[in-house]
Amino acid sequence: MLSESQCKAIRLMFDKPDEDVAAEIEVSPDTISEWKQDPEFRQALSLAERAIKSTTARLASAAVLIAAMNLKAALRDNKDNKLALDTLKSSGAFELKLEDETQTLADVLREIAEKNG
């Protein structure tokens, strides 16, 4: 079972260099190095890393969704065609490979609009 210092070290290791972690929990940097060799410590560190990555992915997904909704509202409310065109360029819509070579830009734009409601 990990000590309180080891658990605190794991939490801090995602924000600070090992030397700063060692100073904050009042152990030597060598102690941190030794802990990193311990399978139980490495497993706990790995679990914490996975939890952080998972949380970060969820937060990023939510932020992307909010940004997309805000962009959609801005494009709907703003009749500035340049803004719409710049948004399409930024999205990579013009880099799409058309499945049907006879498709026009208007067809592509209509398709994108239909997919995005």
Helices and strands as residue ranges (DSSP letters): H 4-12, H 18-25, H 29-37, H 39-77, H 81-91, G 93-95, H 105-115
